[in-house]
Amino acid sequence: MDVLNRNNVTVTGTGQQAMVFVHGFGCNQHMWRLVAPAFEDRYRVILLDLVGAGKSDLTAYDPARYSSLDAHAEDVLDVLQALDLHDIVLVGHSVSAMIAVLVAIRKPARVARLVLVAPSPRYLNDTGYTGGFELADIEELFETMDNNYLGWSAGITPVIMGHPERPELSEELNNSFCNTDPAIAQHFARVTFLSDNRADLPHVRTPALILQSAQDALAPLAVGQYLHQHLAQSQLTVLNNSGHCPHLSAPQQTISAINLFLEPARIAQV
């Protein structure tokens, strides 16, 4: 089918340069609604749903094909090709930050800048590396998802969001999780939490902003520091915020940080 329909692509905004937003696990493009409009006066804003999420074509989700993040990166590249986009700003949240990294490695001419929101190249701890989780933690997470997906969602979304004083944020994330096909979510969770993209980082030549909350249960500060050390042209910005979704819990901080990162590029274009 047409890739723009497959990934439920929407296009708004004006400008010569495009800004493409890709959502994280259990989410959809609607999660960017507090951030993306701030760039519509300067950029052609592209939103999409990963296959298996939101209003994408769920029938296109083949577990064998999507057994790694590579297929999602191929999908994003398909969208960029269909829209004839080059030199874009590619914004990825959580697992889609690594999808964005893969896109930039494969077709560097299509990506001028990377914005990695709450990224992690590996969620599991390893020798000399702090990812935040032990294997037993991840296995327990999978077991709970398999046995009681709705219960798992209700329990983990407040942890992910990190703002107990704002229960509406956790409720929104929980609703998004609950609207995701459980079988797809369970499969994609395994792909996400067992992925390891550390070896890809030295191949990135695209300037990148690593945007992280000061407190994040899924991607601790050590992860952001690791990325900053291993991405050749990177900037680490730590927001005074908690939780894994600063684009929802701290949208103005997120917008300001992205604007500051993009400002030199804008000056260079004048």
C-alpha positions in Angstrom: 0.0 0.0 0.0 1.0 3.6 -0.2 3.6 4.3 2.5 2.0 7.6 3.5 -1.2 5.8 4.3 0.7 2.9 5.9 2.3 5.2 8.4 -0.7 7.6 8.6 1.5 10.6 7.6 0.3 14.1 8.2 1.9 17.3 6.9 1.5 20.8 8.2 3.5 24.0 8.4 5.6 26.0 6.0 9.2 26.4 5.1 11.9 24.9 2.9 13.2 22.5 5.5 11.2 19.6 6.9 11.0 18.6 10.6 9.9 14.9 11.1 8.6 13.7 14.5 8.6 10.0 15.4 6.9 8.8 18.6 8.0 6.2 21.2 6.7 2.8 22.3 3.0 2.6 23.0 2.4 6.1 21.6 1.4 7.7 18.4 1.9 11.0 16.6 -0.7 12.8 18.8 1.9 12.8 21.6 3.7 15.6 19.7 0.8 18.0 19.8 2.3 20.3 22.4 5.7 20.6 20.6 5.3 20.2 16.9 3.0 23.2 16.2 5.7 25.5 17.6 7.8 24.8 14.5 5.0 25.1 11.9 5.9 28.7 11.1 9.4 27.8 10.0 9.4 24.1 9.0 7.3 21.7 7.0 6.2 19.5 9.9 5.8 15.8 9.2 4.1 13.5 11.7 3.7 9.7 11.4 2.7 6.6 13.3 5.0 3.6 13.4 3.5 0.6 11.8 1.5 -1.1 14.6 0.7 2.2 16.4 -1.9 4.8 16.2 -3.8 4.9 12.9 -1.1 3.1 10.9 -2.0 0.1 8.9 -2.0 -2.6 11.5 -2.2 -5.3 8.9 1.3 -4.3 7.8 2.8 -5.3 11.1 4.7 -8.5 10.4 6.5 -9.7 13.6 9.2 -11.4 11.5 9.9 -8.2 9.6 9.7 -6.0 12.7 11.9 -8.2 14.8 14.5 -5.4 15.0 14.4 -1.6 14.8 15.8 -1.7 11.2 12.4 -2.2 9.6 11.0 0.8 11.3 14.0 2.8 10.1 13.3 1.5 6.6 9.7 2.7 7.0 10.8 6.2 7.9 13.2 6.3 4.9 10.2 5.2 2.7 8.3 8.2 4.0 11.2 10.6 3.4 11.6 9.2 -0.1 7.9 9.5 -0.9 7.9 13.1 0.2 11.3 13.8 -1.5 12.7 15.1 1.8 16.4 16.0 2.3 18.4 17.7 5.0 15.6 17.3 7.5 15.5 17.7 11.2 14.6 14.3 12.5 13.1 14.1 16.0 12.7 10.8 17.8 11.4 10.0 21.2 12.6 7.0 23.3 13.0 3.9 21.1 12.4 6.1 18.0 15.6 8.1 18.9 17.5 5.0 17.9 15.3 4.5 14.9 16.3 8.1 13.9 20.0 7.2 14.4 19.6 4.3 12.1 18.0 6.5 9.5 20.8 9.1 9.7 23.4 6.3 9.3 21.8 4.8 6.3 21.0 8.0 4.4 23.0 10.9 5.9 22.0 13.2 3.0 18.4 13.1 4.1 19.1 14.1 7.8 20.8 17.4 8.6 20.1 17.3 12.4 19.0 14.8 15.0 16.9 15.5 18.1 17.0 12.6 20.4 14.4 12.9 23.2 14.9 10.5 26.1 17.0 8.2 24.1 18.7 4.9 25.1 21.0 2.7 22.9 20.5 -0.2 25.4 18.1 -0.5 28.3 20.0 -3.5 29.9 22.9 -2.9 32.1 26.2 -4.4 30.9 29.8 -4.5 31.9 30.9 -0.8 32.0 27.5 0.4 30.9 24.5 1.5 32.9 21.3 1.1 31.0 19.0 1.1 34.0 17.6 -2.5 34.0 18.8 -5.9 34.9 17.7 -8.8 32.7 15.5 -10.1 35.5 13.7 -6.7 35.6 13.0 -6.9 31.9 11.8 -10.6 32.0 9.4 -9.7 34.8 8.1 -6.8 32.7 7.5 -9.1 29.8 5.8 -11.7 32.0 3.4 -9.1 33.5 2.6 -7.7 30.0 1.8 -11.2 28.8 -0.4 -12.1 31.8 -2.2 -8.8 32.3 -1.5 -6.2 29.7 -4.0 -3.6 31.0 -2.9 -4.0 34.5 0.7 -3.7 33.4 -0.1 -0.5 31.5 -1.9 1.0 34.5 1.0 0.3 36.8 3.9 1.4 34.6 2.6 4.5 33.0 2.9 6.6 36.2 6.5 5.4 36.5 7.3 6.3 32.9 5.6 9.8 33.2 7.3 10.6 36.5 4.8 13.3 37.6 2.5 11.9 40.3 1.1 15.4 41.0 -0.2 15.4 37.4 -2.3 12.2 37.1 -3.8 13.4 33.8 -0.4 12.8 32.1 -0.2 9.2 33.2 -3.9 8.7 32.3 -3.2 9.9 28.7 -0.2 7.6 28.4 -2.2 4.7 29.8 -5.0 5.3 27.3 -2.5 5.3 24.5 -1.0 2.0 25.7 -4.5 0.5 26.1 -5.4 1.6 22.5 -2.4 -0.4 21.2 -3.0 -3.9 20.1 -1.7 -6.0 23.0 0.0 -8.6 20.8 1.8 -5.9 18.8 2.7 -4.1 22.1 4.1 -7.2 23.6 6.2 -8.0 20.5 7.5 -4.4 20.1 8.3 -4.3 23.8 10.7 -7.2 23.4 12.3 -5.6 20.3 12.6 -2.3 22.3 13.9 -3.4 25.6 16.3 -6.1 24.2 17.8 -3.9 21.5 21.4 -2.8 21.6 22.5 0.0 19.3 25.7 1.0 21.0 27.8 -0.3 18.0 25.9 2.0 15.7 26.8 5.2 17.5 30.3 5.7 16.0 28.8 5.7 12.5 26.7 8.8 13.2 28.1 11.9 11.6 24.9 14.0 11.9 24.9 16.7 14.6 22.6 15.5 17.4 20.8 17.0 20.4 20.4 14.6 23.3 17.5 15.9 25.3 17.0 14.2 28.6 15.1 14.8 31.9 17.1 15.1 35.0 15.2 12.1 36.4 14.1 9.4 34.1 13.3 5.8 35.3 13.7 4.4 31.8 16.8 6.3 30.6 18.9 7.5 33.6 21.4 10.4 33.2 24.3 7.9 32.7 22.7 6.9 29.4 22.6 10.4 28.1 26.2 10.9 29.2 27.2 7.7 27.4 25.5 8.9 24.2 27.2 12.2 24.4 30.5 10.5 24.7 29.9 8.2 21.7 28.2 10.6 19.3 30.8 12.6 17.6 28.8 15.8 17.1 26.4 15.8 20.0 25.1 18.2 22.6 23.6 17.0 25.8 20.8 19.1 27.3 19.4 18.0 30.7 16.0 19.4 31.4 14.8 20.3 34.9 12.1 17.8 34.7 11.3 14.2 35.7 9.9 11.4 33.6 10.5 9.9 30.2 8.2 12.1 28.2 9.3 15.8 28.4 7.4 16.6 25.3 4.3 16.0 27.3 5.3 17.1 30.8 7.6 20.0 29.9 6.8 21.0 26.3 8.0 24.6 26.6 11.4 23.4 28.0 11.6 20.9 25.1 10.7 23.5 22.5 13.3 26.0 23.9 16.0 23.4 23.9 15.3 22.3 20.3 15.2 26.0 19.2 18.5 26.7 20.8 20.0 23.6 19.1 18.7 24.6 15.7 19.6 28.3 16.0 23.1 28.0 14.6 21.7 26.1 11.6 19.2 28.8 11.0 21.8 31.5 11.1 24.0 29.6 8.7 21.2 29.4 6.2 20.7 33.2 6.2 
